[in-house]
Amino acid sequence: MKKIEAVIREEQLPLVRKALEDVGYPGITISQVRGHGRQKGVTQTWRGREFTVDLLNKAKLELIVSDADAQRIAQTIAENARTGAVGDGKIWISSIETIIRVRTGETGDVAI
């Protein structure tokens, strides 16, 4: 089993969710987060004054998937979150040792 975590632009979230529905996925958790990468935020102008926004609003997606589905789902997220501009986000995949469905006590792949 793998855990896919992705931090993407909030405005790309509807497109990514639709694409994930199309390819099928077992479940998803979405959180609103703030942060920045190498760009250290953006400079904006408002009423003639410049100011720096160093913590940008992002969406964080978390999915637990089977080993066989991990690359396909991560690729789907990447393709649909990509705008080509700095700040598109990151995706990372981690191994999951075990998973337990609380309601039934099932463990392993059947608990996904």
C-alpha positions as CSV (number, residue, x, y, z in Angstrom):
1,M,0.0,0.0,0.0
2,K,1.1,3.5,-0.7
3,K,0.1,6.9,0.7
4,I,0.0,9.7,-1.9
5,E,0.2,13.2,-0.6
6,A,-0.1,16.1,-3.0
7,V,0.0,19.9,-2.3
8,I,-1.5,21.7,-5.3
9,R,-2.9,25.1,-6.2
10,E,-6.4,25.5,-4.8
11,E,-7.8,26.6,-8.1
12,Q,-6.7,23.3,-9.7
13,L,-8.6,21.2,-7.1
14,P,-11.9,20.8,-9.1
15,L,-10.0,19.7,-12.2
16,V,-7.9,17.2,-10.2
17,R,-10.9,15.8,-8.4
18,K,-12.8,15.2,-11.6
19,A,-9.8,13.5,-13.2
20,L,-9.5,11.2,-10.1
21,E,-13.2,10.3,-10.3
22,D,-12.6,9.4,-13.9
23,V,-9.7,7.0,-13.1
24,G,-11.3,5.6,-9.9
25,Y,-9.7,6.0,-6.5
26,P,-10.6,4.4,-3.2
27,G,-11.0,7.6,-1.1
28,I,-9.5,11.0,-0.5
29,T,-8.9,13.5,2.3
30,I,-8.5,17.1,1.3
31,S,-7.2,19.9,3.6
32,Q,-6.7,23.6,3.1
33,V,-3.1,24.4,3.9
34,R,-0.7,27.4,3.5
35,G,2.9,27.4,2.6
36,H,5.6,28.1,0.0
37,G,8.3,26.4,-1.9
38,R,11.5,27.8,-3.4
39,Q,9.7,30.9,-4.6
40,K,9.2,32.1,-1.0
41,G,5.8,33.6,-1.8
42,V,4.7,36.2,-4.3
43,T,4.8,40.0,-4.5
44,Q,1.5,41.7,-5.1
45,T,0.4,45.3,-5.6
46,W,-2.7,46.7,-3.9
47,R,-3.7,50.3,-4.0
48,G,-0.3,51.3,-5.4
49,R,1.7,49.5,-2.7
50,E,3.7,46.3,-3.0
51,F,3.6,43.6,-0.4
52,T,4.8,40.1,-0.1
53,V,2.5,37.1,0.5
54,D,4.9,34.5,1.8
55,L,2.3,31.8,2.8
56,L,0.2,30.9,-0.2
57,N,-3.1,29.0,0.0
58,K,-2.9,25.5,-1.2
59,A,-4.9,22.3,-1.2
60,K,-3.4,19.1,0.3
61,L,-4.7,15.7,-1.0
62,E,-4.1,12.5,0.8
63,L,-4.9,9.1,-0.6
64,I,-4.1,5.5,0.4
65,V,-4.0,3.3,-2.6
66,S,-2.7,-0.2,-3.6
67,D,0.8,-0.5,-4.9
68,A,-0.5,-1.2,-8.4
69,D,-2.5,2.1,-8.6
70,A,0.0,4.5,-7.0
71,Q,1.9,5.6,-10.1
72,R,-1.3,6.0,-12.2
73,I,-3.1,8.1,-9.6
74,A,0.0,10.3,-8.9
75,Q,0.4,10.8,-12.6
76,T,-3.3,11.8,-12.9
77,I,-2.8,14.4,-10.1
78,A,0.3,15.8,-11.7
79,E,-1.2,16.1,-15.2
80,N,-4.3,17.9,-14.0
81,A,-2.6,20.1,-11.4
82,R,0.0,21.4,-13.8
83,T,-0.2,25.0,-15.0
84,G,3.4,25.3,-16.0
85,A,4.0,28.1,-13.5
86,V,6.1,28.2,-10.4
87,G,4.1,27.0,-7.4
88,D,2.2,24.2,-9.0
89,G,2.9,21.9,-6.1
90,K,4.5,18.7,-5.1
91,I,3.5,15.0,-4.9
92,W,5.2,12.4,-2.7
93,I,4.5,8.7,-2.3
94,S,5.2,6.8,0.9
95,S,4.9,3.2,1.9
96,I,2.2,2.2,4.3
97,E,2.9,-0.7,6.7
98,T,-0.7,-1.5,7.5
99,I,-4.2,0.0,7.5
100,I,-7.1,-0.8,9.7
101,R,-10.8,0.0,8.9
102,V,-12.2,1.1,12.2
103,R,-15.8,0.0,11.6
104,T,-15.0,-3.6,10.7
105,G,-11.5,-4.2,11.9
106,E,-10.4,-5.3,8.5
107,T,-6.7,-4.8,7.7
108,G,-4.5,-4.6,4.6
109,D,-5.7,-4.0,1.1
110,V,-9.3,-4.9,1.9
111,A,-9.4,-2.0,4.3
112,I,-8.6,0.5,1.6
